[in-house]
Amino acid sequence: MKELIDQLYYIAYSPLVTPACLIANVKLPEYQSLTFEKNGQGLAAIMECTLDGKVVEFRYYFDEQDHLSRAISIDRATDHTKVIFDRAQEVKDLESRIVRNRMTGESAAV
């Protein structure tokens, strides 16, 4: 149970990825560009890179404290969008696991 609570705290309060981390990453050879835009809740970062010969766009959404809220990838060739990370959903999922474990009285397996 303690492991789940620690995970919940980490997901809820850690920045995980910051805009500064993305700036450092764009220097790597597979990355082509990084742009930032302001949105109503903070910043949006759009990063383009090449993975296995495919151009992929990553969009990172940060809150006002520069904590990652959500990240998605978009395959430029197919326009296929995939959610990589959603903080609100991750918190909700961990809370549900904690409640289920409390109800069943089992220790949490991580």
C-alpha positions as CSV (number, residue, x, y, z in Angstrom):
1,M,0.0,0.0,0.0
2,K,2.8,2.4,0.9
3,E,4.3,2.0,-2.6
4,L,1.0,3.0,-4.2
5,I,0.7,6.0,-1.9
6,D,4.3,7.0,-2.7
7,Q,3.5,6.7,-6.5
8,L,0.4,8.8,-6.1
9,Y,2.4,11.5,-4.3
10,Y,5.1,11.4,-7.0
11,I,2.6,11.6,-9.9
12,A,0.5,14.3,-8.2
13,Y,3.3,16.6,-7.1
14,S,6.4,16.0,-9.2
15,P,7.1,18.1,-12.3
16,L,8.1,14.8,-14.1
17,V,9.2,16.8,-17.2
18,T,9.8,20.5,-17.4
19,P,10.2,22.9,-20.3
20,A,13.9,23.2,-19.4
21,C,14.3,19.4,-19.9
22,L,12.8,19.7,-23.4
23,I,15.2,22.4,-24.3
24,A,18.1,20.1,-23.3
25,N,16.6,17.2,-25.3
26,V,16.2,19.2,-28.5
27,K,20.0,19.2,-28.8
28,L,20.0,15.5,-29.4
29,P,20.4,14.4,-33.1
30,E,16.9,12.9,-33.6
31,Y,15.1,16.2,-32.7
32,Q,14.5,18.9,-35.3
33,S,12.5,21.6,-33.5
34,L,10.9,22.8,-30.3
35,T,8.4,25.6,-30.0
36,F,6.5,27.0,-27.1
37,E,3.0,28.6,-27.0
38,K,1.1,30.0,-24.1
39,N,-2.3,28.5,-23.4
40,G,-4.9,29.3,-20.8
41,Q,-3.4,26.9,-18.2
42,G,0.3,27.4,-18.9
43,L,2.6,26.4,-21.7
44,A,2.3,24.0,-24.6
45,A,5.5,22.7,-26.2
46,I,5.6,21.2,-29.7
47,M,8.6,19.1,-30.4
48,E,9.4,17.4,-33.7
49,C,11.7,14.4,-34.0
50,T,12.5,11.5,-36.2
51,L,12.0,8.0,-34.8
52,D,12.8,4.9,-36.9
53,G,12.7,7.1,-40.0
54,K,9.2,8.5,-39.1
55,V,8.5,12.1,-38.3
56,V,6.7,12.3,-34.9
57,E,5.4,15.4,-33.2
58,F,5.2,15.4,-29.4
59,R,3.0,17.9,-27.6
60,Y,3.6,18.6,-24.0
61,Y,1.1,20.6,-21.9
62,F,2.4,22.2,-18.7
63,D,0.5,23.9,-15.9
64,E,1.3,27.3,-14.4
65,Q,4.0,25.7,-12.2
66,D,5.7,24.1,-15.3
67,H,4.5,20.6,-14.2
68,L,3.6,18.3,-17.0
69,S,-0.2,17.9,-17.3
70,R,-0.4,15.9,-20.5
71,A,1.7,14.6,-23.4
72,I,0.7,13.3,-26.7
73,S,2.4,12.0,-29.8
74,I,1.3,12.5,-33.4
75,D,2.6,10.4,-36.2
76,R,2.9,12.9,-39.0
77,A,2.5,10.3,-41.8
78,T,-0.8,8.9,-40.5
79,D,-2.0,11.6,-38.2
80,H,-2.4,8.9,-35.5
81,T,-2.5,10.5,-32.1
82,K,-1.6,8.7,-28.9
83,V,-1.8,10.0,-25.3
84,I,1.6,9.3,-23.7
85,F,0.8,10.8,-20.3
86,D,-2.2,12.3,-18.6
87,R,-1.6,13.4,-15.0
88,A,-5.2,13.6,-14.1
89,Q,-5.9,10.1,-15.4
90,E,-2.8,8.7,-13.7
91,V,-3.8,10.2,-10.4
92,K,-7.4,8.8,-10.8
93,D,-6.1,5.3,-11.7
94,L,-3.8,5.2,-8.6
95,E,-6.5,6.5,-6.3
96,S,-8.8,3.7,-7.6
97,R,-6.1,1.1,-7.0
98,I,-5.6,2.4,-3.4
99,V,-9.3,2.2,-2.8
100,R,-9.6,-1.3,-4.2
101,N,-6.7,-2.5,-2.1
102,R,-8.2,-1.0,1.0
103,M,-11.6,-2.6,0.3
104,T,-10.1,-6.0,-0.3
105,G,-7.5,-5.7,2.5
106,E,-4.8,-6.8,0.1
107,S,-1.3,-5.3,0.1
108,A,-0.6,-3.3,-3.1
109,A,1.4,-4.9,-5.8
110,V,3.2,-2.4,-7.9
